[in-house]
Amino acid sequence: MNETPLRILTLIGGMILGLFFFGGLWLTVKKTLTAKKTSLLYAGSSLLRTSITLAGFYFMSHGNWQRLLIAMIGFITARFAVMRITKSSGVQPIPGGQPIQIKTEAPHEAKS
């Protein structure tokens, strides 16, 4: 059987996984600006995106490293596509944002 159609489908599958993963990451970061429980949102999204992506790679590769490599190429290609799409979305920094001050001493240390 000719492997070319299967390789093309694997490449498209990798692109779909990449769009799902990086598009979901972009949406998660965008939603964390207004969410009340940002850590729960980010952890849940990260777990969901990673598990679906790894399962997709597992099923697409069928133990064949060439198919896994082709899927990874599609995944990375989708990363650049999502970067280009989201860059042109016109997202601006928060107006009037204050710089974050980081404390360097632990709260339990006594001041002299």
Backbone as JSON, one array per atom type, in Angstrom:
{
  "sequence": "MNETPLRILTLIGGMILGLFFFGGLWLTVKKTLTAKKTSLLYAGSSLLRTSITLAGFYFMSHGNWQRLLIAMIGFITARFAVMRITKSSGVQPIPGGQPIQIKTEAPHEAKS",
  "N": [[0.84, -1.18, 0.0], [0.41, 2.28, -0.66], [2.16, 4.71, 1.11], [1.94, 7.44, 1.09], [-0.68, 8.83, 1.2], [-1.36, 8.25, 3.86], [0.72, 9.48, 5.25], [0.22, 12.15, 4.62], [-2.26, 12.5, 5.86], [-1.41, 12.12, 8.48], [0.25, 14.35, 8.81], [-1.67, 16.4, 8.58], [-3.23, 15.71, 10.78], [-1.38, 16.21, 12.84], [-1.21, 18.98, 12.55], [-3.8, 19.72, 13.25], [-3.81, 18.9, 15.94], [-1.86, 20.68, 16.87], [-3.12, 23.16, 16.4], [-5.24, 22.88, 18.16], [-3.85, 22.62, 20.64], [-2.13, 24.96, 20.88], [-3.92, 27.0, 20.23], [-5.77, 26.62, 22.26], [-4.11, 27.21, 24.42], [-3.66, 29.94, 23.98], [-6.29, 30.91, 24.26], [-6.69, 30.24, 26.95], [-4.78, 31.83, 28.31], [-5.8, 34.3, 27.64], [-8.29, 34.22, 28.92], [-7.52, 34.07, 31.6], [-7.08, 36.63, 32.46], [-9.48, 37.66, 33.31], [-10.58, 35.74, 34.93], [-11.61, 34.27, 38.07], [-10.46, 32.16, 39.49], [-7.63, 31.6, 38.63], [-5.46, 29.82, 38.73], [-6.64, 27.29, 38.86], [-8.01, 27.27, 36.44], [-5.85, 27.45, 34.62], [-4.34, 25.14, 35.27], [-6.2, 23.07, 34.8], [-6.76, 23.46, 32.08], [-4.2, 23.06, 31.0], [-3.7, 20.38, 31.67], [-5.78, 19.1, 30.27], [-5.27, 19.88, 27.55], [-2.66, 18.85, 27.17], [-2.99, 16.07, 27.66], [-4.84, 15.29, 25.66], [-3.38, 15.95, 23.38], [-1.07, 14.31, 23.61], [-2.29, 11.78, 23.53], [-3.33, 11.89, 20.95], [-0.94, 11.99, 19.41], [0.06, 9.48, 20.08], [-1.86, 7.68, 19.0], [-1.77, 8.4, 16.31], [0.83, 7.77, 15.54], [1.23, 4.99, 15.82], [3.36, 3.48, 16.81], [5.35, 3.97, 14.99], [8.16, 5.69, 14.17], [8.58, 7.45, 12.06], [6.05, 8.39, 11.35], [5.41, 9.68, 13.71], [7.31, 11.72, 13.68], [6.45, 13.14, 11.41], [3.95, 13.97, 12.3], [4.78, 15.64, 14.37], [6.05, 17.65, 12.9], [3.84, 18.79, 11.63], [2.53, 19.69, 13.94], [4.32, 21.64, 14.94], [4.29, 23.39, 12.79], [1.67, 24.3, 12.99], [1.92, 25.72, 15.32], [3.35, 28.02, 14.54], [1.44, 29.08, 12.82], [-0.67, 29.68, 14.6], [0.64, 31.57, 16.16], [0.97, 33.62, 14.28], [-1.7, 34.21, 13.64], [-2.77, 35.03, 16.13], [-1.13, 37.18, 16.71], [-1.94, 39.18, 15.0], [-4.35, 39.86, 16.08], [-4.73, 42.15, 17.51], [-4.4, 42.52, 20.28], [-3.9, 44.42, 23.09], [-1.72, 45.8, 25.66], [-2.74, 46.01, 29.13], [-4.31, 49.01, 29.95], [-2.91, 51.54, 32.02], [-1.63, 49.81, 33.71], [0.13, 48.67, 36.55], [3.54, 48.35, 37.59], [4.82, 45.24, 38.84], [5.73, 44.59, 42.14], [8.22, 42.8, 43.7], [8.7, 41.04, 46.63], [11.61, 40.5, 48.47], [12.31, 39.37, 50.86], [11.47, 36.82, 53.23], [8.24, 36.37, 54.72], [8.32, 35.6, 57.39], [10.69, 36.43, 58.47], [12.4, 38.42, 60.8], [12.72, 41.92, 61.07], [15.64, 43.89, 61.49]],
  "CA": [[0.0, 0.0, 0.0], [1.14, 3.52, -0.75], [2.21, 5.39, 2.4], [1.79, 8.89, 0.93], [-1.92, 9.37, 1.79], [-1.3, 8.12, 5.31], [1.62, 10.52, 5.74], [-0.47, 13.44, 4.5], [-3.25, 12.53, 6.95], [-0.67, 12.28, 9.73], [0.65, 15.75, 8.85], [-2.88, 17.19, 8.87], [-3.58, 15.42, 12.17], [-0.46, 16.97, 13.68], [-1.61, 20.38, 12.49], [-5.02, 19.86, 14.05], [-3.4, 18.85, 17.34], [-1.17, 21.92, 17.17], [-4.12, 24.22, 16.5], [-5.97, 22.66, 19.41], [-3.0, 22.88, 21.79], [-1.69, 26.35, 20.98], [-5.12, 27.83, 20.28], [-6.28, 26.5, 23.63], [-3.21, 27.96, 25.29], [-3.95, 31.36, 23.78], [-7.57, 31.2, 24.91], [-6.51, 30.14, 28.4], [-4.09, 33.03, 28.77], [-6.73, 35.41, 27.47], [-9.33, 34.09, 29.95], [-6.99, 34.24, 32.95], [-7.13, 38.05, 32.83], [-10.77, 37.96, 33.94], [-11.04, 34.61, 35.74], [-11.42, 34.4, 39.52], [-9.57, 31.09, 39.93], [-6.73, 31.46, 37.48], [-4.61, 28.63, 38.83], [-7.47, 26.14, 38.51], [-8.24, 27.35, 35.0], [-4.63, 27.13, 33.89], [-3.98, 23.74, 35.51], [-7.16, 22.22, 34.1], [-6.53, 23.6, 30.64], [-2.93, 22.44, 30.68], [-3.88, 18.94, 31.76], [-6.64, 18.67, 29.17], [-4.57, 20.05, 26.28], [-1.53, 17.93, 27.09], [-3.43, 14.68, 27.56], [-5.43, 15.06, 24.34], [-2.31, 16.01, 22.39], [-0.25, 13.09, 23.71], [-3.08, 10.65, 23.03], [-3.37, 12.02, 19.5], [0.34, 11.55, 18.87], [0.18, 8.04, 20.28], [-2.69, 6.96, 18.05], [-1.35, 8.68, 14.93], [2.14, 7.18, 15.22], [1.14, 3.53, 15.8], [4.67, 2.94, 17.08], [6.22, 4.25, 13.86], [8.81, 6.96, 14.47], [8.44, 8.35, 10.93], [4.74, 9.04, 11.47], [5.51, 10.6, 14.85], [8.06, 12.87, 13.21], [5.59, 13.89, 10.5], [2.94, 14.63, 13.13], [5.46, 16.73, 15.07], [6.25, 18.73, 11.93], [2.53, 19.44, 11.54], [2.28, 20.35, 15.23], [5.16, 22.84, 15.0], [3.76, 24.29, 11.77], [0.47, 24.92, 13.55], [2.37, 26.7, 16.31], [3.65, 29.26, 13.84], [0.18, 29.6, 12.31], [-1.39, 30.29, 15.72], [1.37, 32.79, 16.51], [0.67, 34.64, 13.28], [-3.11, 34.58, 13.77], [-3.0, 35.76, 17.37], [-0.37, 38.43, 16.69], [-2.72, 40.18, 14.27], [-5.66, 40.04, 16.7], [-4.82, 43.49, 18.08], [-4.42, 42.49, 21.73], [-3.08, 45.5, 23.63], [-1.5, 45.68, 27.09], [-3.76, 46.61, 29.99], [-3.99, 50.42, 30.18], [-2.74, 51.93, 33.41], [-1.1, 48.7, 34.5], [1.21, 49.03, 37.47], [4.59, 47.33, 37.67], [4.71, 44.31, 39.96], [6.85, 44.67, 43.07], [8.5, 41.48, 44.26], [9.36, 41.09, 47.93], [12.77, 39.61, 48.49], [12.5, 38.71, 52.16], [10.39, 35.94, 53.61], [7.36, 37.05, 55.67], [8.58, 35.21, 58.77], [11.95, 36.98, 58.93], [12.27, 39.64, 61.61], [13.55, 43.04, 60.62], [16.55, 44.36, 62.54]],
  "C": [[0.89, 1.25, 0.0], [1.04, 4.28, 0.58], [1.93, 6.88, 2.3], [0.48, 9.43, 1.5], [-1.92, 9.31, 3.32], [-0.39, 9.18, 5.92], [0.98, 11.9, 5.66], [-1.52, 13.57, 5.6], [-2.58, 12.72, 8.3], [-0.21, 13.72, 9.9], [-0.53, 16.64, 9.2], [-3.32, 16.95, 10.31], [-2.67, 16.15, 13.15], [-0.79, 18.45, 13.7], [-2.87, 20.64, 13.32], [-4.69, 19.82, 15.54], [-2.7, 20.15, 17.75], [-2.13, 23.09, 17.29], [-4.91, 24.1, 17.79], [-5.11, 23.07, 20.62], [-2.66, 24.36, 21.93], [-2.85, 27.34, 20.95], [-5.75, 27.79, 21.67], [-5.42, 27.24, 24.63], [-3.48, 29.45, 25.19], [-5.27, 31.75, 24.44], [-7.46, 31.17, 26.43], [-5.84, 31.38, 28.96], [-5.01, 34.23, 28.68], [-7.81, 35.39, 28.57], [-8.81, 34.32, 31.36], [-6.98, 35.7, 33.39], [-8.41, 38.4, 33.57], [-11.26, 36.86, 34.87], [-10.76, 34.85, 37.23], [-10.44, 33.36, 40.05], [-8.62, 30.76, 38.79], [-5.88, 30.2, 37.55], [-5.39, 27.37, 38.46], [-7.74, 26.11, 37.01], [-7.0, 26.92, 34.22], [-4.24, 25.65, 34.06], [-4.91, 22.79, 34.76], [-6.97, 22.27, 32.59], [-5.25, 22.91, 30.21], [-3.04, 20.91, 30.67], [-4.71, 18.41, 30.59], [-5.92, 18.75, 27.83], [-3.44, 19.05, 26.11], [-1.98, 16.49, 26.91], [-4.05, 14.37, 26.2], [-4.34, 15.05, 23.27], [-1.45, 14.76, 22.42], [-1.0, 11.86, 23.21], [-3.18, 10.7, 21.51], [-2.08, 11.58, 18.84], [0.5, 10.04, 18.98], [-0.61, 7.27, 19.23], [-2.29, 7.21, 16.6], [-0.05, 7.94, 14.57], [2.08, 5.67, 15.07], [2.52, 2.88, 15.98], [5.69, 3.17, 15.98], [6.84, 5.63, 14.05], [8.71, 7.96, 13.3], [7.11, 9.1, 10.99], [4.74, 10.04, 12.63], [6.25, 11.86, 14.44], [7.22, 13.75, 12.28], [4.51, 14.63, 11.29], [3.54, 15.8, 13.9], [5.72, 17.92, 14.14], [4.94, 19.49, 11.74], [2.2, 20.23, 12.79], [3.05, 21.67, 15.32], [4.72, 23.86, 13.95], [2.53, 25.01, 12.28], [0.83, 25.96, 14.61], [2.64, 28.04, 15.65], [2.38, 29.9, 13.27], [-0.61, 30.3, 13.43], [-0.69, 31.57, 16.17], [1.05, 33.92, 15.55], [-0.78, 35.13, 13.41], [-3.34, 35.43, 15.01], [-2.23, 37.07, 17.43], [-1.18, 39.52, 16.02], [-4.08, 40.43, 14.91], [-5.81, 41.39, 17.39], [-4.9, 43.52, 19.59], [-3.43, 43.53, 22.24], [-2.82, 45.25, 25.1], [-2.59, 46.39, 27.87], [-3.39, 48.06, 30.24], [-3.89, 50.73, 31.67], [-2.21, 50.83, 34.29], [0.08, 49.14, 35.34], [2.28, 47.95, 37.45], [4.44, 46.48, 38.93], [5.96, 44.46, 40.83], [7.01, 43.3, 43.73], [9.24, 41.67, 45.58], [10.48, 40.08, 47.96], [12.98, 38.92, 49.84], [11.26, 37.88, 52.5], [9.54, 36.63, 54.67], [7.67, 36.7, 57.13], [9.89, 35.79, 59.31], [11.69, 38.28, 59.71], [13.21, 40.7, 61.08], [14.39, 43.52, 61.77], [16.43, 45.84, 62.72]]
}
